[in-house]
Amino acid sequence: VFVERFPALPTYVRSFGGWLTGANRRAHIQALDASLGRDARRFDRSWHYSAGYNSPMKLFGRHNEVWRLAGGGLGCAPE
């Protein structure tokens, strides 16, 4: 086992249930983009990431995410 340390990667994330498919991944990326646009957030449109966290044997209560990289520094509101 190797432990790697990486710098923080500021991202915007949208979570959703069900199965992660190409069609619903695109739909959730578009929804995330629309939310970020409404909030005037800067982000990198050239890349997106998707993550599915469950075993294929889990039928209900699934968790998936799509990510966009925050642009322009942190791209987040100050705390």
N, C-alpha and C positions, 0 to 999 in steps of 0.2 A: 504494500500500500504506500503510495506517495501522496503527500499533501502539497498542493500548489496554492500559492497566494497570488491573487490578481487584484489590481486596483478596482475600486468601485465602478460599476457600469450603470449610470443613470438611465432608467428605462420607464416607459409608460406601459402598463399591463392591463389587459382586459381578460377576466376569467369567465369561463362558461362550462356548462355540463354537457353530457352526452358524449358521442363519439367524435373524435377529431378526424375530420375528412377534409379534402381539398376544398370542397364547396363551402362548408361552414367556417373553415379557416379564413377564406377570402371574405366572407360576410362579416366575420368578427373583426378582421383587419379594417375593413371599410367603416364599421361602426366605431372602432377606436379612432381612426383618422377623423371622422366627423366630430367626435367628442373633443378631440384635441384642437380641431379647427375652431369649434365654438368657443373654447377657452383661450384661444389665441396662443397656444403652446407651440414652440418650435420643436421639430423632430425630423429625423432622417427618414425620408420616404424611400430611399434606395434599398433598404434592408428591412426585413421583419423576421422575427423568430416565432416559433410555435413550440409548445411543450405539452405533452400528454403525460399524466402522472400515474395512471392506473394500469393494472394488469388487464390484458384482454378478457380475462375471466370475470372481471368485475362488471356487472351489468347495469347497476344503478349507483347514483351518487358519485358519478365520475367528475374529475377536475382537469380542465385544460386551460391553457393560457396562450394568448398572442401578445407579443412585445414589439414596441417601437423604441429605438434609441432616442433619448432626449438630445436635442440639438442646442447649440449656443450655450456652452457651459453646462451647468446642471439642468437648465431648462425647467426647473421646479420653483414653485413659490417659496420664498424664505420662510423658515419655521419661526 
